[in-house]
Amino acid sequence: MALLVGKLSDRGLIERRIHPRRRNIRELHLTDSGRDERTKAEQIVSDLEQRIHQSLGDQHYRQLRELRARSSTPCYGRCGGAGPLTGSNNSG
């Protein structure tokens, strides 16, 4: 996590600030450039979603969304402790 924060900070996308009441806590805030990049990324994702939806049609797109939601839901120990997609028991 520290490496990612460092890279985002180096690129001027986030800044570290001292918490106003708890001086030992550092907060991460998007800069104006970071907000601009987030807006661009959200538009790219939206465009991709629309293209996928058009390509698959309503029924298959709905099925894809359901499968994506299921695969990203925590498995709470049913996955051998490895996560929802990499565990040995992904039956549900």
PALOSE-375351 format. One record per residue (C-alpha): x negated, y, z; residue number from 1. Coordinates in nm, 4 decimals, decimal comma, padded with zeros to 6 digits. Layout:
<nodes>
<node <X Y Z> NUM>
...
</nodes>
This chain:
<nodes>
<node <00,0000 00,0000 00,0000> 1>
<node <-00,2812 00,2403 00,0849> 2>
<node <-00,4330 00,1914 -00,2608> 3>
<node <-00,1036 00,2775 -00,4315> 4>
<node <-00,0526 00,5824 -00,2098> 5>
<node <-00,4068 00,6959 -00,2885> 6>
<node <-00,3523 00,6619 -00,6625> 7>
<node <-00,0223 00,8498 -00,6524> 8>
<node <-00,1814 01,1212 -00,4415> 9>
<node <-00,4832 01,1474 -00,6748> 10>
<node <-00,2450 01,1954 -00,9674> 11>
<node <-00,0637 01,4723 -00,7796> 12>
<node <00,2653 01,2817 -00,7630> 13>
<node <00,2915 01,2640 -00,3844> 14>
<node <00,1472 01,4512 -00,0913> 15>
<node <00,0847 01,3518 00,2668> 16>
<node <00,2279 01,5789 00,5339> 17>
<node <00,2076 01,5716 00,9103> 18>
<node <00,5401 01,4925 01,0741> 19>
<node <00,6779 01,8156 01,2270> 20>
<node <00,7371 01,6675 01,5747> 21>
<node <00,5105 01,3622 01,5849> 22>
<node <00,1664 01,4843 01,4884> 23>
<node <00,0207 01,1336 01,4626> 24>
<node <00,2625 01,0383 01,1817> 25>
<node <00,1927 01,1182 00,8170> 26>
<node <00,4888 01,1466 00,5807> 27>
<node <00,4792 01,0980 00,2039> 28>
<node <00,6652 01,3489 -00,0121> 29>
<node <00,7126 01,3706 -00,3865> 30>
<node <00,5572 01,6744 -00,5473> 31>
<node <00,7307 01,8612 -00,8298> 32>
<node <00,5281 01,6482 -01,0727> 33>
<node <00,6335 01,3361 -00,8846> 34>
<node <00,9992 01,4330 -00,9119> 35>
<node <00,9550 01,4978 -01,2852> 36>
<node <00,7967 01,1542 -01,3320> 37>
<node <01,0737 00,9899 -01,1292> 38>
<node <01,3336 01,1555 -01,3546> 39>
<node <01,1521 01,0304 -01,6655> 40>
<node <01,1291 00,6780 -01,5217> 41>
<node <01,4994 00,6759 -01,4320> 42>
<node <01,5867 00,7767 -01,7898> 43>
<node <01,3644 00,5016 -01,9335> 44>
<node <01,5299 00,2409 -01,7107> 45>
<node <01,8756 00,3691 -01,8029> 46>
<node <01,7954 00,3546 -02,1746> 47>
<node <01,6601 00,0000 -02,1403> 48>
<node <01,9687 -00,1105 -01,9492> 49>
<node <02,1915 00,0288 -02,2241> 50>
<node <01,9899 -00,1467 -02,4956> 51>
<node <02,0003 -00,4772 -02,3089> 52>
<node <02,3754 -00,4392 -02,2512> 53>
<node <02,4368 -00,3687 -02,6192> 54>
<node <02,2183 -00,6613 -02,7214> 55>
<node <02,3795 -00,9151 -02,4875> 56>
<node <02,7402 -00,7995 -02,4841> 57>
<node <02,9594 -00,7538 -02,1781> 58>
<node <02,9864 -01,1144 -02,0578> 59>
<node <02,6170 -01,2053 -02,0853> 60>
<node <02,5086 -00,8692 -01,9469> 61>
<node <02,7318 -00,9224 -01,6418> 62>
<node <02,5821 -01,2691 -01,5992> 63>
<node <02,2286 -01,1273 -01,6244> 64>
<node <02,3047 -00,8667 -01,3563> 65>
<node <02,4468 -01,1340 -01,1262> 66>
<node <02,1386 -01,3518 -01,1723> 67>
<node <01,9055 -01,0573 -01,1123> 68>
<node <02,0928 -00,9678 -00,7947> 69>
<node <02,0805 -01,3267 -00,6721> 70>
<node <01,7087 -01,3635 -00,7479> 71>
<node <01,6226 -01,0467 -00,5550> 72>
<node <01,8263 -01,1363 -00,2454> 73>
<node <01,6063 -01,2468 00,0471> 74>
<node <01,6224 -01,6199 00,1040> 75>
<node <01,5626 -01,6064 00,4823> 76>
<node <01,3490 -01,9185 00,5122> 77>
<node <01,5120 -02,1234 00,2360> 78>
<node <01,2211 -02,0487 00,0017> 79>
<node <00,9384 -02,2007 00,1982> 80>
<node <00,8376 -01,8562 00,3209> 81>
<node <00,7109 -01,7602 -00,0235> 82>
<node <00,9889 -01,5284 -00,1395> 83>
<node <01,3048 -01,5681 -00,3454> 84>
<node <01,1443 -01,6663 -00,6756> 85>
<node <00,8273 -01,8473 -00,5774> 86>
<node <00,9490 -02,0797 -00,3054> 87>
<node <01,0108 -02,4505 -00,3537> 88>
<node <01,3809 -02,4384 -00,2667> 89>
<node <01,5583 -02,1748 -00,4734> 90>
<node <01,8928 -02,3495 -00,4904> 91>
<node <02,0834 -02,0599 -00,3389> 92>
</nodes>
